């Protein structure tokens, strides 16, 4: 199997060293997030938000609550990938474009709202799990979007969630899930590290 997607999966590497002389454009930032939002979400909740940290002041603010990691200030942009607690009340608006496009029957919307309500309403742990899942899917899609654009990406989980939420005005229903630094990597970055063999991770039943 050899195509652009499988090649990208095999070639992508985590970038921790960035060329500080090369910036990225607003158009690149917009394209990265437009592609990230193509990731799947349960019920099409699209329960995420993305904060592009680009200015020196904002980078300094983020680095102060993210274990002083250098790539936050060295990369052109670090995205805060925010998951939003699953809420079935958002679904009518999120599903309307599918109805307007003609492939989702209008009567189906109420069923999806009811199904999501039975799964999430009054169950905060499930609401949070879905926020983390959705944001994680988006972050993974962002990695490969960056790779396709000739950019490197480096995820970070080393940060103070409450500090990030306070420093960047997150709502009570929002969870900072992961930070992703993006920019042009230097040649000194390691290649993708070897993975465990299938015999250790795959079971067929």
N, C-alpha and C positions, 0 to 999 in steps of 0.2 A: 504494500500500500504506500503510495507516494503521491501526495498532492499538497496544496498550499497549507491546508489546515494541519495535516499530520506532520508536515515539515516544521511548521511553527511550534507545535506542541513539543517536538523533539529538540528544537533549537533554542527555545526561549530560556533565558537565564535570569536569575535575580540580580538586579543592578544595585550596587551600593556605592559605586564611584561614578560621579557625574562630571562631564565637561562643563565647567562653570563659565566658559566663554561662549556657549551656545544656548540661546533661549529657544522657547517654542512660542508659536503665535496663538492669538485668540482663536483662530480658525481650527488649529490643531486641538486645543483644549475642548472646543465645542464638538469636534468630530469624535474625540475620545469618549466623551460622555454620551453623545448620541448613540454610539455603538454599544457602550456599556448598558444603556437602557434597553437594548434588545435582548438582554438576558431574561430567562423565564422567572415568573413569580406565581405563587399559588393564587388561583382565581383571577389572575391578572391584576393583583393588588397594586403592583408598581410602588410598593411601600419603601421608598428610598429617597435620599437627597444627597447631593454631592457639593462639597465646598472646595473650591479651587484656591489653595493658599499660595499666593504669588508675590505679594508685596514684601519688602524687607521687614516691615513692621509686623505683618501677619505671620511671616515665617518665624520671627523671633518669639512671638506669642505662642505659637504652636510648639516650637522647640523647648520652651520652658516647661511645658506640661507633657513632654514626650521623651523623657529620659535624656535630654540634651543630645539627641541623635543628629550627627552632622549632616546627613543627607537631606534633612528638612530644609536647611538653608543653602545647601550646595546644589540641589536639583532646581530646575526652573519652576516646577510646581509640585506641591504635595496635595493630593486629594484626601479629604476626610470623607470616607464612605459611611453615610448615616442610614441606619435602618429605622423605619417607623413602625411602631406597634401595629399589628394587624387589626384593622377596624372595618367591619363589613359595611359600615355606613358610607365609606368612600367608594364602594363598588359601582353604584349607578353611573357616576361621572366617569369612572375609569373604563367602564364597559360601553359607554355611549358611542365612541368611535367605531367599535366593532358592529354595533347595531346600525349605525348610520351607513357603514360600508356594505351592509346587506347580508353579511354571512352569519350574524348572530340574531336569532329570532328575539324580538322584544320580550316575549313572554318568558324567555329563559333567564332574564336578568333577576327576577324575583326569586327564582329557585337558587341561583348562585348566591344571592344575598342571604337567603335563609340558611344555605349550607355553610357559608362562612360564619354566620352568626352562631350556629350550633357548635362550631369548632373553636371559635375564639372568644365569644362574649363571656365575660366573667371568669376567664381563664388566663390570667396575666402571664403565666409561664409560656403558654402556647403563643400568645401575642408576641412575646419577646423572642421566642425561638424563630418565629416567622420573620421578624425584623432582621435577625442575624443571618438567617438563610438567604433572604432576598439580597441583602447587602453583600454577602459573600459571593453569590452568583454574579452580581454586577462587578465586583472587584476582579474575579477571575476573567470575565469577559474583557475588562479593561486591560489586563495583562497582555492578552493576545492582540487587542486593538493597537496597543502601543508597539508591540513587536512588529506588526504589519507595517506600521508607519516609520520603522527604523529607529524607534525609541526604546529605551530600557525602562524597566519598572522595578521598584523595590517595595514590597509590603512591610508594614511595621505594626506589631501588636504591643510594642512597648510604649504605653502612654497611660496617663491618668484619665480614665473616662469622665469622671466628674469634673476634672480640670478642663478637659477639652470642651465638655458641654457648656461650662460656665464661660470659658474664654471666647466661644464662638456662637453663643446664644441659641443653643439647641433647645427644643421644646421638651416638655415633660413626657411626650410620647415618642421621643427620638433617642436612639442609641448610637454612639460612635463605635462602629464595629472594627474598622481597620483603616490605617493610613497607607496611602500608596504614593511614593515619590516617583515622578516621571521626568525623563529628560534624555539627553544623549549620553550614553555610557562611554567610559574610557576603555581602552584595550586591556587595562589591568584587571577588569572584572573577570572572575572565574567563569568557566563554562558551566553548563548545567551539571550539577553533581549526580553521580550514578544513583539509580533507583534500586530498591530491593527487588529481588527476583520474583517472578510471578508465583513460583512454588511457595513463597512465604505469605502471599497476600490474596491469592485466588483460590476459592473453593467452589466446586461444581457439585450441586446436589440435585 
